Amino acid sequence: MKIELIISPKAVDHKISTMHKEMDNARTSDSSRTTITELMIPSYANFGGKIHGGILLSLMDKVAYATASKHSGAYCVTVSVDTVDFLQPVEVGELVSLMGSINYVGNSSMVVGIKVISENVKSGLVKHTNTCYFTMVAKGDDDKPTMVPKLILENATDVRRFVEAIYRRKFKQNYETNLKEIKSNWDKQDVASLLKDQRCVSRMKE
Ligand SMILES: CC(C)(COP(=O)(O)OP(=O)(O)OC[C@H]1O[C@@H](n2cnc3c(N)ncnc32)[C@H](O)[C@@H]1OP(=O)(O)O)[C@@H](O)C(=O)NCCC(=O)NCCS
């Protein structure tokens, strides 16, 4: 059977003009790249004299918001934070810089990669304290998720970051599916053998 697809010239024009609009709208990661630098003052410290993790998280959230709202031109909310590992402590008196850039865009979501460095101004020593990924969603005036501009990938680094974000998303979906499966197939026998060599005391009745 032969199927003929008839496309009206009007529909083609519409498709092309939509594609052009999307291209006009597309933005590079350079256009929204944001850096926040803040001096670590004594009131930010914990009892051990190091900077509270929560202070750094709050700064990460700010740079993620600034970067995502610049790319989308919209109000954004934080949806998810991937792996915040504090690799090195930050001291009072150090200058912390947080660099945010758009690594990936979906429809309404954007992944902002954030690199955090801490600098001792006297010694000039610079530490890379962590890198993490914030997923932000742009919202319209109706408070619903709204479409964000496409991301122009200008070089191999942009492509690598975009692809890594796709994989991170897939790994997270797999992780959630596996965890759901483990929870629904909860087996006391498995748990007993799993806990055997762990540093815990189980008072669960057999
Ligand atoms: C995030 C939120 C907007 C999602 O709304 P929703 O009606 O479920 O909308 P959708 O399911 O269409 O999801 C919107 C986008 O968020 C993404 N998303 C939703 N949950 C997510 C998660 N846990 N991790 C990563 N992305 C997620 C979806 O994949 C979708 O992306 P896309 O548009 O690029 O395809 C809504 O849950 C919300 O407002 N949450 C509160 C956010 C908040 O208050 N943050 C803290 C203060 S800023």
The ligand as a Gaussian input file, in Angstrom:
#p B3LYP/6-31G(d) Opt

LIG

0 1
 C        9.300000      21.626000      40.073000
 C        7.848000      21.827000      39.779000
 C        7.700000      23.152000      39.055000
 C        7.400000      20.701000      38.828000
 O        6.083000      20.963000      38.496000
 P        5.177000      19.904000      37.715000
 O        3.836000      20.498000      37.614000
 O        5.349000      18.557000      38.322000
 O        5.779000      19.990000      36.270000
 P        6.428000      18.872000      35.351000
 O        6.153000      17.474000      35.790000
 O        6.044000      19.275000      33.971000
 O        7.987000      19.117000      35.539000
 C        8.583000      20.302000      35.063000
 C       10.034000      19.997000      34.797000
 O       10.662000      19.672000      36.035000
 C       11.412000      18.472000      35.870000
 N       11.441000      17.786000      37.154000
 C       10.408000      17.516000      37.950000
 N       10.846000      16.858000      39.044000
 C       12.171000      16.719000      38.917000
 C       13.202000      16.126000      39.701000
 N       12.938000      15.545000      40.863000
 N       14.469000      16.177000      39.252000
 C       14.777000      16.765000      38.082000
 N       13.838000      17.362000      37.287000
 C       12.566000      17.315000      37.703000
 C       10.648000      17.677000      34.821000
 O       11.476000      16.705000      34.213000
 C       10.259000      18.790000      33.873000
 O       11.364000      19.090000      33.039000
 P       11.156000      19.509000      31.492000
 O       10.074000      20.557000      31.457000
 O       12.472000      20.086000      31.081000
 O       10.792000      18.301000      30.734000
 C        6.977000      21.799000      41.063000
 O        7.091000      20.519000      41.638000
 C        7.395000      22.841000      42.082000
 O        7.019000      24.011000      41.974000
 N        8.142000      22.414000      43.106000
 C        8.576000      23.303000      44.185000
 C        9.877000      23.977000      43.860000
 C       10.340000      24.779000      45.023000
 O        9.556000      25.353000      45.727000
 N       11.662000      24.793000      45.219000
 C       12.287000      25.353000      46.404000
 C       12.214000      26.780000      46.522000
 S       12.824000      27.647000      45.127000

